[in-house]
Structures are given as C-alpha cells and as structure tokens.
Amino acid sequence: MNPTLELFDVCIIGASISGNYLAFLLSDSNLKILLIEEHSEIGKPLQCAGIVSRKLESLVNLKDHLILNRVNVAKIISPEGNEIYLSGDEQPFIIDRINFDYYFFEQIKRNPNINIVLNEKFKSFNLIEEEEGQLVLVETNKRTIKSKLLVGCDGPLSRVARQCGIINKIIYATQIRTTTSFDPNTAELYFDERWNDLFGWLVPENSKTARIGLATSDGISNKFKAFLKKLDIKKEDIIDRQGGIIPIGMMNECAFDNTLLLGDAACQVKATTGGGIVMLLIAAKFAAGCIKSSFKEENFSKSFIYKNYEKQCLYTIGKQLKFHFLLRIFFQNCTSDDFESLFQLIRKHKLQKLISLYGDMDFPRKMLIRLFFNAQIVRFLIKFVFQHPKFLISLVPNLKSIIL
C-alpha cells in the first residue's frame, strides 16, 4: 500500500446535519477528522418539511434565528374532510433547515483538526491491514486516503451503507413553498388512501409562507398534483419546489468493523412522518461517545462499536422507531372508509384529549399503550385485523426485528 497516503483518525462521509453535528461533538477530541460532502453548498438542496418537536431545545443550543415559526395546533384531515384538532405541550418548531445544517458547519470549519472538502464524491472503501492495525482505505472521485474509522452520514441512498450490505427502503417526497391562505399557528396533515405511504402536509413557515408536501413510494408527480388540486393551490401561488428521498422502515444495523452509520444512512427515521432530526441527534451523541472510546481503547471492532453505539441506539430511539413502523403499516392498510371510521371514533369518544395529553411526535409508546387500553380502540383494531388480513401478512417479515 502507498505509504504516502494521508492518514486520518475519522473520515465522515456527508456534511448534512448528521455529519456536521458528529464532527462538532468530536471537535474537542483532538482527533484528525476528514469531512467529505458531495455538494458544493451545505444544506442544499432543501429536502425537509422542517417541523421538529421541542425536544430539539434539550439536545442542542438552538439559536432564535434558526426558528421560523412555532405551531400549537395539529389539524388532522380525513379523506372526506373531517377534522381532528390536537394540541398539547409539544408545540413544535418550524426550523430553517438549510441554516440549521450550516449552523454546526460554521462551528467546525475553522477547527485545525477538521479537514472539510466540498464537491467531492465518495466512491468506495476497503479494509486493509497496516502496521497501525486494520484501517479503512477510502476512495473518492478526487483522492484516496486512509482512516481508522469511517462514518456513513451520506443519506438514504448511502454508498457506505450499501458496501456494508445495507440497502434502505425509500419513498419519494416533493414539496412546494406557497403563499396560499392558511393558519400560521396550525400544521395540517392530510390522510388519504391514495397516498397512504405517509400523508400530505401543510406546514406554515411564517404568517405569509407555507410548505406543502407529499411523500409516497410511487406516482409522486400525479399524486402531488391531486393533492394540490384538493387544496386548491394554483400555479401562481407556488414560490419554489423541492424534492427528496426518505428512508422508511426500522433502524438498520449500523455497527461494522471500523465503520458505523448515522442518520438517514442508518434509517434512524420515524416511519410515520419521515422526520429524523431528533433521532439522529440522539444517535450522534452515542456515536461520538463510541468513537472517543474506540480511540481510548484502540478498539475499532464491530463488537465494540455495536456495544457502545448500536446497542445504545436500539435501547433508546430504536424501540420508539419500532412503534412508528407499526403505525405506518397500520396506516398503509387503511382504506378511506377505515380513516373515516377511525376519525369518527376519536371524535365520538373524545380521544383527542388523550392523544393531546400523551401524544409525542418522537416517542409514541406511552400514547399507544394508553390507546390500547381503550375498549373502543380495541374493538376497532380487532375488526380491522379481520377485515384486512394483509395487515398481519405485512407484519410477518418484520416480526423478528419488531420483537427483538
């Protein structure tokens, strides 16, 4: 092997929020870090609705300029236009996602131990044996380097994950920014059998601008046109458009020899909403602790990374992500009639109070357990299972992952 190749302690692929935040958490460690980003600008293109729970405040020092809006009501709309209003302590933020990504980049870009390269594409990696022990040989479209650890923060179509044998299931998302009429204090979620991979959304950025989007596994263009028609959005109302890809499922395996995955690359994403900022920030703290311990113990094995990173994620965010996944499978099997029946049940028995009280955008376990003890919900679910055997069939391939 070429002895002149530059050696880094950590090579991070992807300078989105996951890569930038991890580099920030490692910035006090004196580790030599290389951060590689394929785009020429941080945070672009915008691929996120940007609605985040207030837990964000407890995880990072959130500056006021990053908060575009706060909403205190969620309006849930059925296919026939029936509405449920939910409010509570959540009151999520609408954040400036581009500048949020850039916020941590700003804090690391002058650190002499962190080398940042933009407009450079990761191609592949291989494990090699050197005098220093097992290293990762990383190849980009511009260079080849050596690193003791490789971190894949390169999104839902992660090349790092693919080389580790992990392929994320994905859905496609599209979004516009618009000046149409809306309530700036209310986020709107539109459930419909036509786009039951997720839902349609209207998220107010401020009193003048809203983000309207949809995510689905197929036919995104036609379904989005139908959604905009439903909302009576005209071409002249549209400011701009964005599109993106969302990984969907449960958290993947994310610990390997000399390698770990973080964020969308590890599918650390809520299958009910496609959001993952809170989850990846929690995971990044585990990842940073694991990386520091790896260098302290000089142990970069899969078993060590699993114990100190993946296992910690599984016991915290992993459990909650399983509940999100179960909810998603349920909604995927709902017909328009099912949605209407569920909405009527919630309104008739005033369950929105229970949902508002125990609801949690990120950690739904407590709320779901409360609902499962409600006799009306139990009757609805029993009837649903008998009417939709596909629901149970779709659970079978995932039972092992759900239970463990």
N, C-alpha and C positions, 0 to 999 in steps of 0.2 A: 504494500500500500504506500502511496506517495506520502513521505514523512513531512512534506511541506504544507499539507492541507491544514487549514486553521482549525483549532480545536476549541469548542465551546462547552460549557457545562450544560446549558439547557438551550434547545432550539424549539421555539414556539412557532407553529405554522398558523397564521391567521391573526390579524390585528383588529378584530372586531371587539366587542365588549369583553368576551371571554379571554381572548389573548392579551388584551391591554390590561385588564384587571389582574390577571395572573402575574403578568410582568411587574405590575405595581406592587403586588403583595410580596414579590421576590426581590424588590428593589433595595431592601435593606440587608440582603444576604451576602453581598459581595460576590455572588455567582456571575460568571461571564455568560450573558444571555444574547441570543440572536433571535430577533422577532421578524418574521417574513410575512409580507402582505402582498397578494397578487394585484390588488387595485392600486391606482395612483393616488387616491384620496381615502382618508379614514372615514368610516361611517357611510360611505356611498357605494352602491345605490341604497336608498332607504327601502327597507323590506319589512317594516313592523308597524302595527297599529299604535304601539307606544303606550298602552294602558297598563299600569303596574300598581300592585297593591301597596299600601302604606308600609309594609314590611321593608320596603326599599330604604326607608329612613333609618331603620335599625341596622342595616347591613353596610351602608356607605354614607359618607358625608355628602348629602345631596344639596347642591347649591340651588338657590332660588331661580337662577336664570335657566336651569335645566327643566323646570316645571312650567309647562304651558298652560295647564288647567287642572282643576280638581272637579270630580263629579261626585255627587252624593246620592244619585238615584240610578238604578239599572232598570230599564224598561224592557221586558221580555215579551216578544210579539209572536203569536201563533200564526200558522198559515192563513187562517181566516181573519186575522187582525185582532183577535182577543189579546188583552194585555194583562201582564202581571207587573206590579211595581215592587221593587226590592230596595230597601235602604238599611243602613246599619253603620257600624263603626269603620267599615272598610274605607269608604270614600277614596277610591284610588286616584292616582296621579295620571295625567297625560304628560308624558315627557318628550322633550326634544331628543329623539333617538340619535340623530346624527351627532349632535353636540355631546350627548351622553357617552357615545363611543369615543369621541375625541377628548373628553374630559380626562380620562386616565392616560390616554396617549400623551397629552400635554404634560402630565406629571412625571412621565418616564423618559421623554425624548431627549432630555439633557443629561440623563444619568450616564456616566462614562462606562459603566459596566453593561449597559444595554445597547446593543447594536440593532438599529431598525432599518430595514430595507423595504421600500415600496416598489410596486410594479414589477414584482419578481414572483414567479410561479413555482411552487413545489411540484416536483415530478415523482420522486420515489425515495425509498430508504432501504438500507440493508444493515443487518447486524454483522459486525466484524470483530475479530479478536486482535487486540493490540497489546503492547506491553502494559498499558494502563488498565487493561481488562477489556471486557466487552463494550464496544462503542457502537454508535449509530452513524452510518455513512449516509448523509443527506444530499440529494441531488436536486438542484433547481434548474431553471432554464438559463441560469447565468453562472452557476458555480457549483462546486462540490465541497462540503465541509464535514467535519467530524463533531459529534456531540455525545455527551454521556447520557443525556436524556432527550427524548423527543416528545413534544406535546402537540396533539392534533386539536386545534381550535378552528379548523377550516370548514365549519358549517355542515349543513345536512348532506351534502354530496362529498364529504370529507375523503380526500385521497389517502390520508393517513389511516383512517378507519378501514377503508377498502383493502389496503395492504395488510391490515390486521385481521381480515376476514369478516368485517362488519359492514353490512350494507343496510342503510336506513330505508324504511318505507317512507314515502314522501307524498304530500299533497301540494297543489299549486294554489298560490294566493295572488290576488290582484286588488289594487286599492286606488282610489282617487281622492284628491282633496277638492272640496267643493264649497261654494258659498250659499248653498241652499238653506232654506229655513229650518231651524232646529232649536232645541232647548240646550243651552251651553252647560247646564248642570246635570244632564241626563245622558248616559250611554245607552244605546239601543241595540238589542240583539234579536235577530230575526231567524226563527227556526222554521224550516220548511223541508218537506220530503225530497224536494228537488236538489237540495244542497246539504244533505244530512251528514257529510263527512265532517262538517263543522257547523258554522252558522254565518249569516250575514251580519255585518256590524256597521253602526254609525257612532263614531267617537268624536266628540267636539274638542278641537284643539283650543279654541277660544270662542268669543262671542260671535265671530264672523266666519270662521273656517271649521269644517268638519272633515274627518277621514271616513270614507265609506268603502268597505271591502267585503270580500268573499273568499273562501278557500274551499277547494274541492279536489277530488282525485282525477276528474276528467271533465271535459267540456267546459272549461273555466270561462272561455270567452262568451259562449251563448248563455250560460247560467248567470254570468255577471250582467249581461245586457238585460236579462229578465228581471234581475234584482233591481237594477237602476230604473227600469220601467215601473216596477212595483212602487218604488219610492218617488216616481215622477221627476227623476233627475234628467235635465236636458243637457245637450252638448255644451251649450254656452255657460252652464253652471260649473263646468269642470275646470279646475286650475291646472292640475297636472296628474300624472298617473305613475304608479309604481307596481312592480310585480316581484314575486319571490317564491321560495320553496320552503316548506315547513316539514321537518321530520315528524313522524307520527308513530306512536306505539308506546312501549315502556322503555325505561332506561336500558341501554345496551351494556354489554361487557365493556369496560373502559380501562382495564389494567393489563399490561403486557410487559414482557421483558424490555427494559429501557424505554418504554413508551406508555403514554396514557392519553386518553381522550377526554375532552371537556366541552360542555355546552351542547350546541346542536349536533356536533360530531358524535357525541355520546347519547343523543336523543334524550337529553335532560330537559324535556319539554312537556308541558301539560297537553295531553291528548284531547282535552275538552276545548281548549282555546287556541292552542298553537303557541302560547306565550311561554317564555322560559327564563326571563331575566332574573327573577328572584332565585329560581332553582340553580342557575349557573353560578350566581354569586356565592351561594352557599357551597356549592361543589368546588368552586375555585379556592375557597378558604381551606377545604380539606386537601385539595391538590397542592397548594402552596406548602402546607404543613408536611405533607408526604414528601415533597421534593427536598425540603430542607432536611428532613430526617434521613432521606436516602443518601445525601452527601455526608451527613454526620456519621452514619453507619457504614458508608461506602457500599451500599446495597441497592442495586437497581433491578432486582429480580421481579418477575411477575408476582410472586407470592408476597413480597414485601409491599409492592405498590397496591396489590389487592387489599392487604390487611390495613394499610394506612390511608388508603384513598377510596377505592371502590366499595369496600365494606362499610365505611363511614357514610358514603352516599346512599347505599342501599337501605341502611337503618334509619335514615332521615328522609331525604327527598324521594328515595326510591319507593318507599311504602306509600307515600302520598300519590306518586305518579301512577301507581297501580290502580288507585281509586279513580283517577282521571281517565285511565284507559278503560276501566269497566263502564264508566258513564258514557264514554264515547261509543262503545259497542252497543250500549242500550239505545242511544240516540240514532245510531246508524240503522237500527232495525225498526225505528218508529215510522209509521205511516202518518199522513196528515190527520186521519181520524184519531190515532193514538195521541198526537200532540194536543188536539182539541180536548180529548178526554182528560189528559193529564192537567191541562190548564184549568179546566172546569173543576177538577178535584181539588187542586190547590186553592182556587178562589172560594169554592163552596165551604171548605173546611178551614179556611183562613191559615193555610200552611205557610203563606208568605211571611207571616210573623216569625215562625220557627226558622225559616230559611234565612231571614234577615238577621235574626239573633245569633244563629250558629254558623251562618254561611262564611266561607273563607275562600277567596279566589285561588289560593295556593294549596292550602291544606284542608281538603273537603271531608276528611274522615269523620270528624265529630258530627258534622251536619248529617252525613249519610246514615250514621248509626242511629241518630235521633229519628230520622225519617223511617228507617226500617222497623222502628218500634211503633209506628203509626199504623193502626189497623186498616185504614183506608188505602194507604200506600201498599201495604202487604197484599191486600185483595187485588189491587190494580196490577201488581207485579206478577202474581200467580196467573191471572187472566192473560197478561201479556206473554208470559212464557208459553202457555198452551196455544196461544194464537200465532206465536212466532217461534217455531222450533229452530229457525235459522239462528236465533239469538244464542241458544245453547251450543249449536254446532260451531258458531264463530268463536265461542269461548274455548272449545276443546284444544285447539293447537297452542293456546296460551296458558292453559291451566297450571302447568308446572311453574312457569315464571310468575304467575299471579300468586300461587300458594306459597312458594319459597321466599 
